[in-house]
Amino acid sequence: MPRLFALSASARSQGSRSRQSTDHAIVSFREAGYEIDQIDIGQSPPPFADDLFLRASFTPREALDDTLRAALAYSDSMIDRIDAADEVLIATPMYNLGMPAALKAWFDQIIRPGRTFTMTRDSASPYKGLLADRPVHIITARGSSAFAKDGAAAALNLLDPHLEALLNFIGLAQFHHYDMAGTDEPEFDADLAISAMAIKPSYMPVALHAA
Ligand SMILES: Cc1cc2nc3c(=O)[nH]c(=O)nc-3n(C[C@H](O)[C@H](O)[C@H](O)COP(=O)(O)O)c2cc1C
């Protein structure tokens, strides 16, 4: 059975547009036969990459003691969950031109030397992502339509380029963007915006095609 790893990053517990979109997308994936592995880092934020984590992260695996290994437990489990997924969905608001702190903390947990990226000897391409590539569906919610692709403040949108750069860094490059801009504007119609996204699995196993 194919698997979707779905992450929501809104700090809102009620009325989050990006989480509503995630729920909507998950229905499509379930209908297509996907198993869903879901996490809400807005409600349960990841630990920060602190001193212990960083020491553990740069210690060779065979030299890890129990304390250092425990400091990597969240990171290891997240990387394993991404690796077990055929597709990834990340739903996030724009906060202050970029991603919420919880999502940055999550990336700080999963970007690990020797596990998700490595350095090369090629000066033209010094980093190599170690995860196998797979589709990543990126849902974004922004209060103002000025930050949309063609909006007046599009140049201040640091969210999408940062997300793509971090995902690319660990080897993921197949992006599908679904943007909800103007969520805090009076004329915003959430139901219309969410149904217009039409988020669908991009990978269909042979068995489902044949069915
Ligand atoms: C702390 C904070 C910062 C925000 N910064 C921006 C911003 O820079 N640009 C913008 O268009 N909207 C901004 N917003 C509005 C949110 O992007 C908008 O409400 C979005 O729908 C939130 O996602 P959610 O509905 O999934 O919670 C901000 C909201 C909060 C709470």
The ligand as an SDF file (V2000), in Angstrom:
LIG
                    3D

 31 33  0  0  0  0  0  0  0  0999 V2000
    2.5690   35.3410   13.5650 C   0  0  0  0  0  0  0  0  0  0  0  0
    1.8900   35.5330   12.2430 C   0  0  0  0  0  0  0  0  0  0  0  0
    2.5840   36.0930   11.1790 C   0  0  0  0  0  0  0  0  0  0  0  0
    1.9680   36.2560    9.9440 C   0  0  0  0  0  0  0  0  0  0  0  0
    2.6830   36.7560    8.8980 N   0  0  0  0  0  0  0  0  0  0  0  0
    2.1070   36.8800    7.6790 C   0  0  0  0  0  0  0  0  0  0  0  0
    2.8490   37.3690    6.5620 C   0  0  0  0  0  0  0  0  0  0  0  0
    4.0420   37.6720    6.6440 O   0  0  0  0  0  0  0  0  0  0  0  0
    2.2040   37.4830    5.3740 N   0  0  0  0  0  0  0  0  0  0  0  0
    0.8780   37.1270    5.2240 C   0  0  0  0  0  0  0  0  0  0  0  0
    0.3640   37.2490    4.1070 O   0  0  0  0  0  0  0  0  0  0  0  0
    0.1690   36.6350    6.2600 N   0  0  0  0  0  0  0  0  0  0  0  0
    0.7520   36.4990    7.4760 C   0  0  0  0  0  0  0  0  0  0  0  0
    0.0350   35.9890    8.5300 N   0  0  0  0  0  0  0  0  0  0  0  0
   -1.3360   35.4960    8.2670 C   0  0  0  0  0  0  0  0  0  0  0  0
   -1.3480   33.9770    8.0440 C   0  0  0  0  0  0  0  0  0  0  0  0
   -0.4420   33.6110    7.0350 O   0  0  0  0  0  0  0  0  0  0  0  0
   -2.7560   33.5180    7.6670 C   0  0  0  0  0  0  0  0  0  0  0  0
   -3.6450   33.8200    8.7010 O   0  0  0  0  0  0  0  0  0  0  0  0
   -2.7940   32.0300    7.3640 C   0  0  0  0  0  0  0  0  0  0  0  0
   -4.1020   31.6670    6.9560 O   0  0  0  0  0  0  0  0  0  0  0  0
   -2.3970   31.2190    8.5810 C   0  0  0  0  0  0  0  0  0  0  0  0
   -2.4550   29.8330    8.2870 O   0  0  0  0  0  0  0  0  0  0  0  0
   -3.5620   28.8920    8.9620 P   0  0  0  0  0  0  0  0  0  0  0  0
   -4.9010   29.4560    8.5320 O   0  0  0  0  0  0  0  0  0  0  0  0
   -3.3130   27.5370    8.4230 O   0  0  0  0  0  0  0  0  0  0  0  0
   -3.3680   28.9760   10.4500 O   0  0  0  0  0  0  0  0  0  0  0  0
    0.6260   35.8420    9.7650 C   0  0  0  0  0  0  0  0  0  0  0  0
   -0.0840   35.2630   10.8460 C   0  0  0  0  0  0  0  0  0  0  0  0
    0.5430   35.1050   12.0680 C   0  0  0  0  0  0  0  0  0  0  0  0
   -0.2210   34.4660   13.2140 C   0  0  0  0  0  0  0  0  0  0  0  0
  1  2  1  0
  2  3  1  0
  2 30  2  0
  3  4  2  0
  4  5  1  0
  4 28  1  0
  5  6  2  0
  6  7  1  0
  6 13  1  0
  7  8  2  0
  7  9  1  0
  9 10  1  0
 10 11  2  0
 10 12  1  0
 12 13  2  0
 13 14  1  0
 14 15  1  0
 14 28  1  0
 15 16  1  0
 16 17  1  0
 16 18  1  0
 18 19  1  0
 18 20  1  0
 20 21  1  0
 20 22  1  0
 22 23  1  0
 23 24  1  0
 24 25  2  0
 24 26  1  0
 24 27  1  0
 28 29  2  0
 29 30  1  0
 30 31  1  0
M  END
$$$$
